[in-house]
Amino acid sequence: MAPTTSTSPSSSPWSPGVVVGLVAPAFGEALKPVGTAFVNLIKMMISPVIFCTIVLGIGSIRQAAKVGRVGGLALGYFLAMSTVALAIGLVVGNIVQPGLGMQLGGLEAYEAPEGESTSEFLMDIIPTTLFSPLVGDSVLSTLFVALLVGFGVQALGRSGEPILRGVKHVERLVFRVLAMIMWVAPIGAFGAIAAVVGETGWSAIVALFQVMLGFYVTCLLFVFVVLGLLLRFAAGVNIFSLLRYLGREFLLIVSTSSSESALPRLIAKMEHVGISRPVVGITVPTGYSFNLDGTAIYLTMASLFIADAMGRPLALGEQISLLLFMIIASKGAAGVTGAGLATLAGGLASHRPDLVDGVGIIVGIDRFMSEARAVTNFAGNAVATVLIGNWVGEFDREKADRVLSGEDPFDEATMLDDASDEQATPEQEKVATSA
């Protein structure tokens, strides 16, 4: 399982980029090629990232489905909640519209392509060869081929497992290259922020703060309203009690910007709160690949922000098709350093290629949004585990009441990494390996 972190290896370039853009606007604008170069590096990784994550994601679905009712119910819930999170991101993005005040100039006017029929659109998706999308720039063709290969490997059954292992090795190489690219993210973000601020002045700073604030508020509303109401009415559990019980894990996540760092503790605490080990062993590892609600909100809000900032807003039909693309492409990809940016760039490239260069705008504030993404992802998986356990009758409500009220506190002495690894259930190992 890939680490769910989006941190960069260096400190945020926000302050120096802003200072350069305000103090020396002309020089800041001259740094635009630096940001463009970084965006081009991200664009270079779109096709291999999408191909590997989709093929392996379908394999993960097959493995999870094998464990029966719990796996199928978990996958259905994850798909539904990811769709809700993406839709909420679109709604809030359309209401707030923080990018409208920027109106970046210096860009070629966008001319909408001539309308094409449905048959022409579908024919454009089908590539000339099976592997041509991997060396081309058609994201939808890459997605199409990845789905074909994924379901083809799935149909092979056990004989297809060596192929999945081979794709997994390729994915490791792809993400290692992506990690190398992310090491220069502070430099690319510095150039992009300096250029944007140099061109638009304080309006850029205000707009960037607005999108950050809007994202944080949206995540809070999603956790306390959407997840809170669902948890209360479906399982009879108070969201505040559950979050208080997981307080130590949230502090760990905020300090590392990684929900992966709290995975062993979440497994142990979900078992302690009264959910059976098989349910926890299936739901939690699968959720870390398929239930990234905070990342889903980020993808749609960031897409709308970039479109508005560049003065090229997305039409309603484009927003809906983008949402459908993100539902598929975000599975398993957003948990890897830099893959969220690649998925964001891929979504824009598949619908409006003229907006891909705007990814450089969001890179500069990505570090400030990573904590909210990680915390929301973690909260979503904790709530999902309680709900799935309750729906399959594997949730001890009386024990949960004692634990959440503080009568039966969690014993921190049991949190030994080696012991946790040794006690992993077969279901947990199977799903975690495939995820």
C-alpha positions as a printed Julia matrix, in Angstrom:
435×3 Matrix{Float64}:
   0.0     0.0     0.0
   1.32    3.37   -0.91
   1.75    6.01    1.67
  -1.01    8.52    1.8
   1.04   11.61    1.91
   1.46   14.57   -0.28
   4.24   16.29    1.47
   7.24   17.52   -0.38
  10.76   17.04    0.77
  11.29   20.67    1.39
   9.53   23.54    3.07
   6.74   25.37    1.33
   7.77   27.85   -1.38
   4.69   29.98   -0.64
   6.43   32.85    1.19
   9.47   33.38   -1.09
   7.32   33.05   -4.22
   4.86   35.64   -2.93
   7.63   38.0    -1.86
   9.38   37.83   -5.23
   6.09   38.33   -7.07
   5.19   41.4    -5.01
   8.64   43.01   -4.77
   9.85   42.28   -8.31
   6.8    41.56  -10.5
   8.74   41.53  -13.76
  11.28   39.07  -12.39
   8.47   36.96  -10.96
   6.8    36.75  -14.36
  10.15   35.8   -15.88
  10.19   32.75  -13.59
   7.09   31.33  -15.27
   9.13   28.77  -17.32
  10.28   27.24  -14.02
   6.7    26.44  -13.07
   5.89   25.34  -16.61
   8.82   22.91  -16.6
   7.57   21.3   -13.39
   4.05   20.96  -14.8
   5.49   19.3   -17.9
   7.25   16.78  -15.66
   3.92   15.99  -13.99
   2.22   15.69  -17.4
   4.91   13.21  -18.41
   3.78   10.88  -15.62
   0.01   11.01  -16.22
  -0.37    7.99  -18.52
   1.85    5.52  -16.61
   0.32    6.54  -13.26
  -3.24    6.07  -14.48
  -2.47    2.8   -16.28
  -0.75    1.15  -13.31
  -3.19    2.32  -10.65
  -6.29    1.35  -12.64
  -4.98   -2.13  -13.51
  -3.92   -2.8    -9.92
  -7.08   -1.17   -8.58
  -9.24   -3.65  -10.47
  -7.07   -6.42   -9.04
  -7.71   -5.04   -5.55
 -11.44   -5.11   -6.2
 -11.19   -8.77   -7.17
  -9.28   -9.62   -4.0
 -11.69   -7.68   -1.77
 -14.72   -9.24   -3.44
 -13.35  -12.7    -2.64
 -13.88  -12.17    1.08
 -17.62  -12.05    0.53
 -20.3    -9.8     1.93
 -18.0    -7.5     3.9
 -15.73   -6.8     0.93
 -18.61   -6.19   -1.47
 -20.43   -3.93    0.99
 -17.24   -1.98    1.69
 -16.52   -1.43   -2.0
 -20.08   -0.27   -2.65
 -19.91    2.16    0.27
 -16.51    3.51   -0.8
 -17.77    4.15   -4.34
 -20.86    5.94   -3.05
 -18.99    8.14   -0.57
 -16.26    9.03   -3.06
 -18.95   10.14   -5.49
 -20.61   12.22   -2.76
 -17.28   13.83   -1.83
 -16.48   14.65   -5.46
 -19.96   16.12   -5.94
 -19.65   18.24   -2.79
 -16.34   19.57   -4.06
 -18.02   20.6    -7.31
 -20.95   22.26   -5.55
 -18.76   24.25   -3.14
 -16.34   25.16   -5.91
 -19.19   26.59   -7.98
 -20.52   28.54   -5.0
 -17.21   29.98   -3.76
 -15.51   30.47   -7.17
 -12.26   31.75   -5.62
 -10.37   31.79   -8.9
 -12.6    34.35  -10.6
 -10.68   37.29   -9.16
  -7.37   36.24  -10.68
  -8.09   36.28  -14.41
  -4.57   35.34  -15.4
  -3.45   37.09  -18.53
  -0.62   36.26  -20.83
  -2.39   33.12  -21.99
  -3.63   32.3   -25.41
  -7.35   32.69  -25.74
  -9.11   29.38  -25.51
 -11.17   28.41  -28.49
 -13.7    25.7   -27.87
 -13.27   22.81  -30.27
 -15.89   22.3   -32.9
 -18.69   20.08  -31.72
 -18.25   16.41  -32.52
 -20.79   13.64  -32.56
 -20.95   10.94  -29.91
 -19.6     8.38  -32.36
 -16.59   10.6   -33.18
 -15.9    11.11  -29.48
 -15.96    7.37  -28.81
 -13.78    6.63  -31.83
 -11.2     9.12  -30.57
 -10.98    7.2   -27.29
 -10.07    3.93  -29.04
  -6.31    3.98  -29.72
  -4.62    2.71  -32.85
  -2.61    0.15  -30.86
  -2.88   -1.32  -27.38
   0.19    0.48  -26.05
   0.09    3.74  -28.02
  -1.76    5.61  -25.21
   1.22    5.02  -22.91
   3.44    7.07  -25.2
   0.77    9.54  -26.3
  -1.17   12.31  -24.6
  -4.72   10.93  -24.75
  -5.71   10.36  -21.14
  -9.09    8.86  -21.99
  -7.4     6.34  -24.3
  -5.04    5.42  -21.46
  -8.01    4.95  -19.13
  -9.8     2.82  -21.74
  -6.8     0.53  -22.27
  -6.16    0.29  -18.51
  -9.74   -0.84  -17.92
  -9.47   -3.43  -20.7
  -6.18   -4.79  -19.38
  -7.42   -4.76  -15.78
 -10.57   -6.73  -16.51
  -8.64   -8.98  -18.9
  -6.17   -9.88  -16.17
  -9.05  -10.36  -13.75
 -10.67  -12.82  -16.16
  -7.47  -14.9   -16.18
  -7.93  -15.72  -12.51
  -4.91  -17.13  -10.73
  -2.92  -17.31  -13.96
  -3.13  -13.53  -14.16
  -1.45  -12.98  -10.8
   2.1   -12.93  -12.29
   0.95  -10.15  -14.62
  -0.38   -8.16  -11.67
   2.92   -8.63   -9.88
   4.73   -7.39  -12.98
   2.51   -4.31  -13.17
   3.13   -3.76   -9.46
   6.88   -3.67  -10.11
   6.36   -1.21  -12.95
   4.19    0.9   -10.65
   6.95    1.0    -8.06
   9.34    2.31  -10.7
   6.79    4.88  -11.9
   6.18    6.16   -8.38
   9.89    6.23   -7.64
  10.36    8.5   -10.67
   7.36   10.56   -9.54
   8.91   10.89   -6.09
  12.11   12.16   -7.69
  10.07   14.75   -9.58
   8.34   15.82   -6.36
  11.72   16.64   -4.86
  11.86   19.63   -7.2
   8.23   20.58   -6.47
   9.28   23.48   -4.18
  11.33   24.97   -7.03
   8.52   24.54   -9.55
   5.95   25.91   -7.11
   8.22   28.87   -6.33
   8.38   29.78  -10.01
   4.65   29.3   -10.52
   3.64   31.34   -7.46
   6.13   34.11   -8.24
   4.81   34.33  -11.8
   1.15   34.36  -10.74
   1.65   36.96   -8.0
   3.88   39.04  -10.26
   1.16   39.06  -12.89
  -1.94   39.59  -10.75
  -0.62   41.04   -7.47
  -2.65   40.78   -4.29
  -5.65   39.3    -6.11
  -3.71   36.05   -6.52
  -2.93   35.89   -2.8
  -6.56   36.55   -1.87
  -7.79   33.9    -4.32
  -5.32   31.28   -3.07
  -6.33   31.94    0.54
  -9.98   31.69   -0.46
  -9.55   28.28   -2.07
  -7.6    27.03    0.96
 -10.24   28.34    3.37
 -13.04   26.96    1.21
 -11.36   23.56    1.12
 -10.89   23.44    4.9
 -14.51   24.47    5.52
 -15.75   21.89    3.01
 -13.77   19.12    4.7
 -15.18   20.14    8.09
 -18.74   20.13    6.74
 -18.2    16.75    5.11
 -16.87   15.17    8.3
 -19.29   16.69   10.82
 -22.44   16.93    8.69
 -22.31   14.18    6.05
 -20.32   11.57    7.97
 -21.7    12.7    11.33
 -25.35   12.32   10.33
 -24.68    9.02    8.56
 -22.89    7.65   11.62
 -25.62    8.83   14.01
 -28.6     7.47   12.08
 -27.0     4.3    10.69
 -24.98    3.17   13.71
 -26.15    5.32   16.62
 -22.63    6.63   17.28
 -21.77   10.26   17.98
 -19.15   11.59   15.54
 -17.59   13.81   18.23
 -17.12   10.84   20.56
 -15.46    8.82   17.81
 -13.14   11.65   16.79
 -12.22   12.3    20.43
 -11.39    8.6    20.81
  -9.06    8.9    17.79
  -7.53   12.2    18.92
  -3.99   10.87   19.27
  -4.12    9.52   15.71
  -5.29   12.88   14.34
  -2.33   14.61   16.01
  -0.01   12.07   14.4
  -1.58   12.69   11.0
  -1.32   16.48   11.28
   2.34   16.22   12.25
   3.18   13.97    9.29
   0.53   15.01    6.72
   0.06   11.27    6.22
  -2.94    9.14    7.15
  -0.77    6.08    6.47
   1.21    6.81    9.64
  -1.89    6.07   11.74
  -2.92    2.87    9.95
  -1.71    0.37   12.6
  -3.29    2.42   15.38
  -6.6     2.7    13.5
  -6.74   -1.08   13.1
  -6.06   -1.63   16.81
  -8.51    1.03   17.98
 -11.32   -0.13   15.7
 -10.97   -3.62   17.14
 -10.93   -2.19   20.67
 -14.1    -0.17   20.07
 -16.02   -3.37   19.36
 -15.67   -4.16   15.65
 -14.65   -7.71   14.78
 -11.11   -8.33   13.53
 -12.18   -9.76   10.12
 -14.28   -6.67    9.36
 -11.46   -4.33   10.41
  -8.9    -6.39    8.48
 -10.91   -6.06    5.28
 -12.38   -2.56    5.55
  -9.42   -0.49    6.76
  -6.74   -1.57    4.24
  -9.2    -1.42    1.34
 -10.42    1.99    2.46
  -6.89    3.37    2.37
  -6.92    2.8    -1.4
 -10.57    3.32   -2.29
 -12.04    5.67    0.33
 -10.06    8.91    0.09
 -12.84   11.44    0.65
 -10.56   14.41    1.37
  -8.61   13.8    -1.81
 -11.85   13.54   -3.79
 -13.0    16.95   -2.52
  -9.58   18.39   -3.34
  -9.56   17.09   -6.92
 -12.85   18.69   -7.95
 -12.35   21.97   -6.05
  -8.82   22.35   -7.44
 -10.07   21.69  -10.98
 -12.72   24.4   -10.74
 -10.26   26.82   -9.13
  -7.72   26.38  -11.93
 -10.38   26.8   -14.61
 -11.75   29.98  -13.03
  -8.29   31.4   -12.35
  -7.34   30.99  -15.99
 -10.58   32.6   -17.13
 -11.75   29.39  -18.79
 -14.56   28.04  -16.57
 -15.82   24.5   -17.02
 -19.31   24.05  -18.43
 -21.78   21.93  -16.45
 -21.41   19.0   -18.83
 -17.62   19.17  -18.51
 -17.9    19.22  -14.73
 -20.1    16.12  -14.69
 -17.84   14.2   -17.06
 -14.83   15.31  -15.01
 -16.53   13.95  -11.89
 -17.07   10.59  -13.6
 -13.42   10.51  -14.68
 -12.2    11.29  -11.17
 -14.39    8.53   -9.68
 -12.4     6.0   -11.7
  -8.96    7.59  -11.91
  -8.64    8.55   -8.25
  -8.93    4.96   -6.96
  -5.62    3.93   -5.47
  -3.72    6.82   -7.03
  -4.2     9.6    -4.55
  -2.46    7.7    -1.76
   0.98    8.14   -3.33
   3.18   11.21   -3.07
   2.58   13.31   -6.19
  -0.07   10.99   -7.63
  -2.81   13.41   -6.57
  -1.27   16.09   -8.78
  -0.91   13.56  -11.61
  -4.57   12.58  -11.24
  -5.61   16.24  -11.18
  -3.54   16.94  -14.29
  -4.94   13.83  -15.94
  -8.52   14.89  -15.31
  -7.9    18.33  -16.78
  -5.97   16.89  -19.73
  -8.81   14.51  -20.56
 -11.42   17.26  -20.68
  -9.7    20.61  -21.2
  -6.01   20.24  -22.15
  -5.66   24.02  -22.12
  -6.04   23.98  -18.33
  -3.23   21.55  -17.5
  -0.62   24.31  -17.22
  -2.71   25.77  -14.4
  -1.7    22.87  -12.14
   1.38   24.93  -11.32
  -0.89   27.44   -9.57
  -2.13   24.88   -7.07
   1.28   23.33   -6.34
   2.32   26.28   -4.2
  -0.54   25.78   -1.72
  -0.75   21.99   -1.93
   1.34   21.6     1.24
  -1.18   23.67    3.21
  -4.07   21.51    2.01
  -2.42   18.14    2.61
  -3.23   18.04    6.33
  -6.95   18.56    5.68
  -6.9    15.87    3.01
  -5.16   13.37    5.29
  -7.42   14.08    8.28
 -10.59   13.82    6.17
  -9.38   10.59    4.56
  -8.69    9.11    8.01
 -12.04   10.2     9.45
 -13.83    8.74    6.45
 -12.17    5.36    6.91
 -12.88    5.3    10.65
 -16.57    6.03   10.05
 -16.7     3.48    7.23
 -15.31    0.76    9.5
 -17.97    1.42   12.15
 -20.76    1.46    9.57
 -19.66   -1.72    7.8
 -19.27   -3.5    11.13
 -22.76   -2.42   12.19
 -24.37   -3.41    8.87
 -22.93   -6.94    8.95
 -23.72   -7.44   12.64
 -20.08   -7.44   13.76
 -20.24   -4.33   15.96
 -20.51   -4.62   19.76
 -22.6    -1.55   20.62
 -22.32   -2.0    24.39
 -18.54   -2.2    24.27
 -18.45    0.82   21.96
 -20.47    2.83   24.48
 -18.03    1.91   27.26
 -14.97    2.72   25.13
 -16.26    6.02   23.75
 -17.43    7.15   27.2
 -13.96    6.53   28.63
 -14.95    3.61   30.88
 -12.79    1.19   28.87
  -9.78    3.22   27.66
  -7.44    1.97   24.96
  -4.23    0.43   26.34
  -1.36    2.21   24.6
   1.01   -0.55   25.74
  -0.56   -2.85   23.14
   0.6    -0.61   20.29
   3.79   -2.4    19.28
   4.5    -2.35   15.55
   6.05   -5.82   15.56
   3.13   -7.31   17.41
   0.66   -5.59   15.13
   2.41   -7.03   12.07
   2.48  -10.53   13.56
  -1.2   -10.42   14.47
  -2.38   -9.34   11.03
  -5.32  -11.41    9.87
  -5.27  -13.37    6.6
  -8.0   -11.11    5.23
  -6.01   -8.01    6.18
  -2.81   -9.36    4.6
  -4.62  -10.37    1.42
  -6.35   -7.03    0.88
  -3.38   -4.93    2.02
  -1.08   -6.77   -0.4
  -3.4    -6.15   -3.32
  -4.08   -2.52   -2.32
